[in-house]
Amino acid sequence: MCNVWLVRLGIREVYPAEHIRAVRVEECGERLVDMDEVLGYRMETEGMLKARLRVCLLLLDVVRDLPAAYVLKVKSAYRSVEEQRRKWKRALERVASLCPGLSEDELKRRARAFCADPTSGDGGGHQTGGALDVTLYAGTEALDMGTEIGEYNALTKTENPSLTPLQRTNREILRRAMERAGFVNYPNEWWHYSYGDQMWCAYARRRKAFYGKIGQS
């Protein structure tokens, strides 16, 4: 509980994983849709992605708030439980290779910093259809955000004093447009935004989430 209040007071940036997993979920039953069927001008997806209908509609507001030449690129959205398990396995293997000899509990704790554990709680945000990994393009050129999506290093956190002024500005343009539409950012990953899931509920300080894990594997 102490760490939760440190976030609310602005002393820490990231809520403990157990706080987010404890958020109550009352599934609203909103359907998943093919994003390409809903998204329009100045929005692109990488591959055949799905998300909740409301999430797709909110992205229309995001684009309206972006500078005229910018394109919103969605790199990842809904993931099945099985897809998340594969990602979680790779995260565990990565941490184990970098820090050999860790206990199982410590290994999982460190892996949770950059990957949701599909075996706990109601699943990660991507399993709900409410989480997105996004970035910005100017025409066909990706804007400089400091790192690639999924690249974990000293510049991965959204707020970072080592960013160049251009990188900071680009991240702020993305964050401002996403937050005005109703999304929240995960402070450990500049690219991760969510709506309606447990993480959104925690950072937006809402009483309950309305998107829960979809399906079982």
Secondary structure, 3 states (H helix, E strand, C coil): CHHHHHHHCCCCCCCCHHHHHCCCECCCCCCEEEHHHHCCCCEEECCCCEEEHHHHHHHHHHHHCCCCCEEEEEEECCCCHHHHHHHHHHHHHHHHHHCCCCCHHHHHHHHCCCCCCCCCCCCCHHHCCCEEEEEEEECCEECCCCCCCCCCCCCCCCCCCCCCHHHHHHHHHHHHHHHHHCCEECCCCCCEEECCCHHHHHHHCCCCECCCCCCCC
